[in-house]
Amino acid sequence: MRIAAILFLLIQCWVAVAEAFGAVAEGSAAVADNDSWEQYLTALYENDEGAVVSMEEAYEHLNELAQQPLDVNVATQEDLMQIPGLDQNQINDILEYIHRYGRMRSIEELAMIESIDLNLRNYLEYFLVAEDEAAKPWYAKGRLRQTLRKVRQSLVTTARVPTYYRAGDQRAPSHTYMGDNRYAGKYLGDPVSHSLRYSLRVGENVTFNLSGGKSAGEPFFGEHNRWGYDRYAFNLRVTHVGRFSQIILGHFRGQFGLGLVLNNNFTLGKQGMLAAVGRRLTTFSPHSSVGDSKHFQGAAVMMGLTDRVQLAAFFSYRNIDATLNADSTISTILTSNYHRTALEMGKKNNSAMMTTGTHLSYERRRWGIGVSAIYSWLNREINPTYSKTGKQNPSQLYRLHYPRGKCFWNFSADYHYRWRELRLNGETAIDKDFHLATINSMTWRTSLRTPRRTPRHSPERTPERTPERASTTLTLMAVQRYYTYQYNALFGSSFSDGGSVKNESGLYIGARWDLTPSMVIEGYTDIAYFPWYKYLVSSSSYSWDNSITGTWNKNSCWSFSLRYRIKMKQRDKTTKNETNEKKGTKGTREKALLTKYDHRLRLLAIYNKEKWSLRTQVEGCSLSFDETTKGYIIAQSVSYKPTSTLEIYANTAWFNTDDYDSRLYSYERGVRYSFGSTSYYGKGIHAALMLKYKPLYRLTLQGKVGHTRYFDRETIGTAERMIFSSHYTDIELQVQVKM
């Protein structure tokens, strides 16, 4: 934190001097402030349970791209891979179009590429631009002065104020209508959560970010956090310097290949991971989120050794939170970053980890290979199955093959091959005990092409530059994965049904049929087998996931989507046998492996035109395990922008589900850095109202009020988080200043 504070002061001094000499351009180009890409991204992935592991990190990554859009004419395959929602076919189509027809004159030319529909094109316009001519390096003589004149700073402060108290709050009463409150005063801080984010950009190639924040119940300054906030994140990033494509100092994330040995970037659910399987991605990205601790701290570089050989390397050393056993070994590495109670505060930074890794790749026109190596060391030994008695607890058998020891390493080889419309991708990895993990995919696309009609005297395209347009396109994809239950990778994350690169083998088969430019049908079937125990599963088990979706875009305003999904997954069901006095037996508990059937049907309608935006969602589910539970939700949102400085957003949801397993998800906008899907279960109603106002060009104010009321309970939550009421209201306030 001291390093970040020193860097911040030095940067402010430099900016002050630059302003004094008039070096800072007063009329620098405005950065896109429209977050309409949220709806497109959410529409892609909101069908997955827990669609985004870290909403804040996902927003941070996309906001970074929106602040520094890529020049599509010079963007590499690795650059385009950083945009979620683009698959390998679409990336190749963009690169092939530019190679064949030359530089794009406008980003609207994306409409000439058959695999990019209207919604995707509108989404990409926030992250891509088409420059008129190739620019010299930003540090070149004659351009450096111009780069230094483009200094932009941004300061965002956010606060979430509850109008209620939780059982663990310091102001919570020790006695309530439910009896004694044994959790009163366990939280060390006040119930308000707030954060502060500062960013500085010099041109388009140098960025510095500093952020700090605290959750509700965490202390601010005082004995436990003498530096103010509970956690901070900072990074300095420089891009395109000679052969170095990227240099990052501070907090960052990374991915090698398909993620079998390294991928601690944000995860966009099962569908998002599937899109990533079709492309090999080796990259580092700044980490500015304070909501989780899945990141590195140190330095990372990417550089091109030759035109075909690329090297990526990093080094990290940081303190981590962990739950310790009685013998001071680590039971579980924690990533939640909560430090609200004395117990949680005692786990803060109680262990340390050093990690280093490298990736070397070689690329040809049709094929490429890469090798990865990563090594980690901890100052404490990991022992996930510790027992004081030395006997294995049967309920903990699923942890028997979790990572164990102080030192860990992984090696992998990733590869790809392309022949016409056929694309093959894969990665195979081993751990320190030579246990295996492999994932391989095949994608094939076929099209019936017809010439695209263009005006005879169109100034935009000559006949030689007019591509063909497909009247119908069929894309097929198959993904095979085999992860042994003994394989361990501390930072591995790739396509799977169980949520990790471990204890799973399966086959995914998917298809997408573009009947017309406005009508798409897509579906998949995915079967997975888990040979070892899992949480709540005490034997081998399987899952089978199936889905079909139809989408129809009527002109540029209306979009309709209908989706049906059925998922079958096995888990334990505990039954109790009654006492049999005649036979002299006592009541016992037995576990039986049953299959849970989960049916979900969703209808979604979206309307966008000029000042108005409407979104309607109707969804229902039916689950069968030992008994049948059902649920449904009806959600409606509306956005109105009467002027360029004012926007009003309202959302309401009526939900009725029988239990937590039948919970449903619905998208809701939030203030900057907090968007995504919210889960609802039980019986109740939710309503939210948000205002966004820009009284000045450099000042943006946002406020949101959200109210949730349940009809089937008297309290909400459990333990310290319990609310002694059937309803609650939160107020969010945010101020953004551009300097």
N, C-alpha and C positions, 0 to 999 in steps of 0.2 A: 504493500500500500504506500510506503514511503517513496518508492520509485515512481509510482503513478502520480503522487502529489508533486514531486520535483518536475516531472515531465510536463504536468499541467501548468505549473508556474512559468517554466521556460517558454512554453508555447504562447501563453498569454502575453509575456514580455515581447516576444517576437511579433505578435499580431499588433500590439500597441505601437511598436516602432514602425511597422508597415503602414498602419493607419496614419501615423504622424506625417509620413512622407508621401501619403496619398497612394500607396501601393495597392491598397485593397479596392477592388473594383466595386463601385457603388451599384453599378447596373449589371451585376453578374446575373447569368441566366437563372431563371427560377427553376427550382427543383419540383418535379411533379409531386403534388400533395394529395392526389386522388387515390383512394385505396379501393377502387372498384374491383381490382384483381382478387380481393378477398373472396368474393362470391364465386368466381370461377374456380379458384383453388379448392374451396370448400365443397363445391359441387362434385369435384373429382374424388374426394376422399372422405366425405362425411358418412358414407355407408359403412365404413369400418368402425368397429368398436374402439374407442380411444384413438380417433383418426390421427391425431398429432400428439406424439409423446410430450413434446414441449412446444406449446402454442407460442410462447414468448420468443423462443429461439427461432421458430419457423418464421414468425413475423419479422424478427430482426434480420434474418438472412435475406428475405424478399425485399424488405425495406432498403437494405444496403444495395441490392441490385437496382431498385427503382431510383435510388439517389445517384447511382453511377451506371446508367444504361450502357450496354455494350454496342459498339459499332458492328452491325451485322456483316459489313463488308470485309472486316479484318478479323472477326471473331473466329477462334479455333474451335475444334470439336470439344475440347476440355472447357472452354468458356461457355458454350451453349449447354453443356451438361449440367451446369450449375443452376439452370432454370427448371424448377420442378414442374412437371406436366408435359415436358418435351420428351418423347421417347427416341430411341436410336434411329428409327426410320425417318422421323420428322427432321432430326438433326442432319442426317445424311442428305435428305431432300433439299434442305436449305443450302448446304455446302455445295451440292451438285448444281443447283440452280445458279449460284454465283459463279462457279467454275465455268459453266456453259454459256451464260448470257452476260457475264461481267457484273460490275458493281450495281447494286440496287440504287435507284435514284430517289426512292421513297420507301418507307416501311410498309406502305400500302401494297407494294409488290408481293408481299407474302400471300396475297389473294391468288396469285398465279400458281401457287404450289398446292397440288391437289390434296395432300395429307393434312393441310392446315385449314380448319373450318373457321367460320366467322367468330365464334366465341373464343377460340384459341388465338386468333389474330388480334382481337381486342385485348386479350390478356397479355400477349407478347409486346404490344405497343408500349407498355410501361417499363419494359426491360431492354428493348432494342431500339436503336436509331440507325439511320442510314446517312453517313457523312458523305459530302460531295466528293471529297478527294482524300487520298491517303495522307495522314498527317505524319509529320516528323516525330521522333521520340520526344516526350515531354521535357526531357532534360537537355535536348540538343541546343546548340548555340543559336540564339535568335528566338527560341521558343520558351526557354526557361523563365525569362522575365514575364512573358505572357502567362505562364503557368502560375507563377507566384502572385500574380495579381488576382487570381481566382481563388480567394480565400473565403470559405463559408463555414460558419459556426452555427450550432444548434443546441439549445438547452431545453430539455423536456422534464417537467416535474409532475408527478402523478400522486394522488392520494385517494384512498378508499376508506370512507368513514361509515362504520356501521351505526345504525340507530337502535341497537340492541346490545345485550351483553351475553357472553358465553360463560359456561360454568367455571372455566379456569381463569377468567379475567380478574384483575386485582380489585375491581369495583363490584364484583359479583357478591351477592349476599351469601352468608354461611348457612342460611336456612331458607328454604323455599316451600311452596305448597306441596312439593313432592318429598319433603323431609330435609335432612342435613345434606349440605352440598360439600362433599369431601374434596372437591377439586378447587374450591374457591382460593384465589390468590396464587395458584401454581404458575401462571404465566408471569414472566419476569418483566414484561413491558406492557405498553398501552395497546388498546385494541385497533388502533389505526395503522394500516399498512401504507407505506409511501416509498417512492423511489425518485432518483435523480439521474438523468442521462445527459452527458455532454459529448458532442462529436465535432470534429474539425476536419475539413477537407481542403487540401491544397490542390487545385486543379482536379483532375480525375484519377490521379495515381497515388496520392498520399492521403491516408486517413488516420485519425487518432480518435479512439473512443474510450470514455471513462463512465462507468455507471455504478451506482450503489443503491441498495434497497433493504427493506426489512418487511417481514410478514407480520400479520396481526399477532400480538402477544410477544414479539421479540423486543428486547431493550434497545433504546436509542441513546448512545453515549453511556455514561455511567460506568460501573465496575466491570461489566462483562464486555462492553464494546466501546473502548476508549477512543476509537477512531470514528465513532458515530454510528454508521450503518453496520449491520451484522455481516454483510458480505459486499465485496467490490469485484469488478471486472474491468480490465483495461487492456488495450492492444494498440500497437502501431503497425500499420500495413503500408508497404511500398510495392508497387507493381510495375512491370515492364522496364527493368533497368538492365540494359545489355542482354546477356543471356539469362538473367534472372527474371522469370515471369512473375515471381511473388516472393516477398519476404515479410514475415510476421514476427513481431516481438510482443510477448505478453500472453494473454489468454487466447486459445484457439482450439479448433476442432479439425478432424481430418478423416480422410477415407482413402484406402488403398484397394484397387481392383473392385471386386464385387462385395467386399466387406467381411470376408471370412476371418481375417486377422485384425482389421482395423476399420471401424466405422462408428464414430461417436458423434456424427452429424445428427441433426434432428430427423425424426422418422415420421413419414406421412402414412402410417398404417400399412395394411397388407397390400392395398392397391398401389400405394406410393412406392413401396419396396419392389413391387413387381415391375413398375416402369423403370426402376433403376437396374433391374437384373439384365435388361436388354442392352446395357451399355456399361463399359468399364470406366470408372471414374476415379481418378487420383487427384486429390485436391486438398487444400487447407482453407479454412474460412475463419474470420475473426469471431470470437465468442464474447458477446456483450450482455448476455442474459445473467441475471442474478437469481433466477428461479430454480436452478439446478446446478449440480457440480460435475456434470459429465463433460469435462473439458481437460485440456492440457495447459500447462504454464511453463513457458520457456521460449524457444525459437523454432521457426519452421521456414524452410526455403524450398522453392521449386525452380529448376533451371534446365535449359536445353544444352546438353553437352555437344550435340550435333543437331542437324535438321531432323534426324530420325530417332535420336536417343535422348530421353528425358530422365532427370534424376530428381527425386523428392526425398527430403530428409528432415527429421525433427528431433529435438531433445526437450524433455519436460521433467521438472521436479516440483512437487507440490505436496502440501499437507492435505489429508483426507479425513473424513468422518467415518467412524467404524463402531460397530457393536463388539465389545470385547468379551471373551470368555473369562472364567475365573483364573486361568493361568496366563492371562494377558495376551493370548493369541486372538486373532481376528475371527469372529464368527460371521459377520456380514459387513461388506463395504456399503455405506449409506450414500445416497445421491439426492435425497429429498431437500437437503439444505435447511431444515427447520431447526431453530434453536430457541424455542419458546419457554421451555421448562428447565429446571436445574438438571434433570436427567438428560435432556437433549443437549444442553450446553456442555455437559461433561463429556459428550462424545465429539465435540467440535475439535477438529484438527488434532486428534489424539494419535494419528498415525501418519506415515509419510510414504510416498511412492515416487520412484524414478522410472521414466519410460523413454526409450529411444527407438527409432525405426527408420527404415529407408525403403524406397521403391525405385526400381530401375526398369524402364520400358523401352522397347524398340518397335517402331511403327513402319509398316510398309503400306502401300496403297490398299491392298485387299486383306492384309492380315497384320497381326501384332501380338507381341508377347510381353510379359512383365514378371518380375520377381519381387517379392516383398519379404522383409524380415523385421521383427519387432521384439524387443526385450524389455521386461519389467522387473523391478526389484522393490520389495517392501521392507520397511524396518521391523515389521512384525510378521510372524508366520500366520498364514490363513489356515484355520482348522474349522470347517463348517459343521462337523459332527462331534464336537467336543462333548464329553460327558464326565461328570465327577466320578461316577461309579465305574467308568470304563466300558460300560455296556451300551450297545447301540439302541437308541430309542426307535421303535418300529415306525412311529409317525414321522421320523426324520430320514427315512431310508431314501427318499427322493433327493436328498442332499449328499448322498454318499459319494457321488462322482463330481461334485462341485470342485472348483479350483482349490488346490491344497499346496502349501509351501510358501517360500519367500521369493523364489525366482521363477519367472515364466518366460518362455519364448515361443514364437510361431514363425514358420516359413510357409510361403505360398507361391504358386505360379498361376497367373491369369493369362488368358488367351482369347483371341477373337479371329474370325474369318468371315469374309463376305464374298459371295459369288452371285452376281445379278441381284435377284430379290430374296436370296437366302442369306441369313445372318446367323452365325454361331458364336456364342459367348460362354465363358466358363472360368472357374477358378477352383483349384485344389490346394488344400492346406493341411499341415500337420502341426501338432503341438510338441511340447518338450518330451512327452512319452510316446511320440510318433503315432498318436491316434489321428484318424483321418476325418476330413470334412471336404465335401465337393459339391458344387452346384454348376449346372450346365443348362443353357437355354438355346432354343432354336426358333427363329422368327422367319416367316415366309409371307410375302404379299403378292397378290396378283391383281391386275387392273385391266378393265376394258376401256381403252382410251379413245376419245373423240376430240377433234380440234376445238380449242376454245375460241369462241367468237369475240372478235375485237373490232372496233370501228376501223373502216378502211383507211382513214387518214389520221389515225390516232397518233399523237406525238409521243406517247409513252412507249410504244412498242413497234418495232419493225416486224415484218413477217418472219425474219430469221430469228427474232427474239421472242416469238410467241410460243410458249410451251403448250403441250397437249394437256387436256383436262380429262380426268377419269369420270365416266358416268356412274360407275360402281366399282368399289374396291373391297377386297376381302383380305383380311390379315389374320393369320393363324400363329399361335405361340404355344410352345411347350417348355416347361421348366421342370427339370429333375434335380432333386437335392438328396444328399445322403450325409447326415451328420451323426457320427457315432455318439453313443451316450457318454463315452469317456473323454471326448474332445473338449478342450477348454481354450477359450480366447477371451482374455479380460475385456477387450475392446471390440470384439467381433459382433456384427449385426448384419443380417442379410435376410432374404426372403424366407419366411417360415410361417407355419401356422401356430406353433407353440410359443413364439415370441423370442426365441434365441437360437443361436447356431449350436445346437446340442440336442441329442436324443430325438432325432426325427429323420425319417425318410419319406419322400412323397413325390407325387407327380401332379403337375398343374397343366391343364389344357384350356386355352382360351381362344376366342374368336371375336373379331370385330368386322361387321359388314356395313359399309357405307353405301346404302341403297341409292341415295341421292345426296347432294350437298347439304340438304336440310334434314335428312332422316338417317339415323344410325341405330343398329341393333348390335349389342355386344353381350357376351356371356362367358362363363367359365365353369369348370368343375375342377376341384382340387381335393385329392385324397392324401392323407398323411397317416403314418404309422409311428407310434412312440414305443420303442422296445423296453424302456426302463420306466420306473415309477415317476410320477409327476405329483405336483401338489394336488391333494384330494383324489389322487388316483394311485391305488396300491398294486397295480399290475400293468402289463402291457395293454395299450389301448389304441384307438384310432379316431380320426375325425374325417368328415366328408362335407365339403363346402361347395354349394352350387348357387349360381346367380345368373339372372338374365335381365337386361335393361334395354329399354327402347327410348330414344330421344328424338323429338321432332321440334325443329326450329322453324316457326312460322314468321317469315320476313325477318327484319332485324329487331323486332320488339318482343315477340312471344317465344318462350321455350317451354316445352312440356317433357316430362320424364316420368316413366313408369318402371318400377323395379320390383322384382320378386327374388327373394333369397331364402334358401333352406340350408341349414347347417346341422349336421349330426355329430355329436361329440360325446365320448364316454367319460364317466366320472363315478366315484364311489357313492353308494347310498348305504347309510348305516341303519340297520334294523335291530330291534331288541326282542329277544326271545323271552317269553313269559316263564316264570318259575313253575316247574312241574313237581308238585309235592310228592306224587306217587312214585316218580322215578328218582326223587331226591336231587334234582338239578336246580340250580339257581339261574336267574335271568342273566343272559349274556348278550353281548353286542356282536353282530356279524356285519361284514361289509360285502356288498354285492355290486358288481360293475354293471351299471345301467347306461343306456344311450339317451341323451337329451336331444330332442328334436326342436329346432328353433326356426319358425316360419316368420318372415317379415315381408310386408307389402307396403310400398311407398309411392305416392303420387306427388309430383312436384311441378308447380307452375311458376314461371318467372316472367315479369313484364318490365321492360326498360325502355323509356322514351323520354328524351329531353329532361324535364325537371322531375319526373316521377319514376319511381321504381317500386314494384310490388313483388312479393314472394309468398306463395301459399304452399303449405306442406300438410298432407294428410297421410298418416302412417299407422299401421296396426301390426301387432305381433301375436303369436300364439306359441307357447312353449309347453312341451310334454316331457316330464321326467317321471317322478313317482306320481305326480298329479299334473293337471293342466292349468296353466296360468296364461292370462291374456293382458293386452294393453293397447292403448291407442293414444294418439296425440294429434291435435289440430293446431297449427301455428300459422300466424299471419303477420307479416311485417310490411311496412310502408316507409318509403323515404321520399322526402319532398325538398327540393332545392329552389326556393323562390328567387334567390339572387346568387351571385357568385361568391358572396361572403357568408351566407347563412344556409345551413342544412338541418333539417328536422328528421329524426328517425324514431319510429315507434314499432314495438314488437309485442305480441301477446301469444301465449301458448296455453292451451287447455289439455291436461294430460290425466290419464286414468290407467294405471297399471296395477297388477295384483302384488308384485314383489319387485325386489331389486334386479333379479335375473331378467325380468321383462321390461327393463328400462329402455327408453327411447331417446334419440338424440335430435337436436334441432339447432340450426345455425342462428347465431345472434351477433350483431355487430357490437363492438366495444370501442373504447377510446384507443388511441394509438398504443401499440404493443400489447394489446389484449383482445384478440379476436378468436372465434372458433365455435365449435359445437358444444352445447351444454346438454348434460344428461338429466333426464327427468324420470322419477319413479314415485309410485304412490298415487294419490288423488289430489289434484289441486289445480291452481292457475298461476301463471307467471305473466308479468307485464313489465315493460321497460320503455323509457323515454330518454332520448339523447339529443342534445343540441350541439352543433358545431358552428362556431362564429369566428370570423376573421375581421376584427375591427380595423386592423392595420395589416399591411403586406407582410410584415415580419412577425406578427403576433397571431396565434391561433388559440382559441379557448374552447374547451370541450367539457361538457357535463352530462352525467348519466345517472338516472334514478331507476333502480330495479327493485321490484316487489314480488315476493313469492308467498303464496298462502296455500297451506295444506288443509284438506277436509277430513283426513283419516288419522290424525295424530295430535297429541297435545304438546309434544316436544320434538325438536329437530336435532339430529346428531347424537353422538355418544361421548362419554368421558368428558375431557376438558372442553371439547368443542360443542357440547350440548347447549342448545338454546331453549330456554324455558317458555316457549310460545309455539303456536302453530303457524306463525308467519314471521317474516323478517324483511327489512328494507336496507339496501346498501346505496350509498351515494358516492359516485366517482367524479373527481375533478382533475382537470389536466390543463396545464399551461405550456405552450410551446413558443419559444422565442428564437427567431433566426437573426444572426448577427453578421 
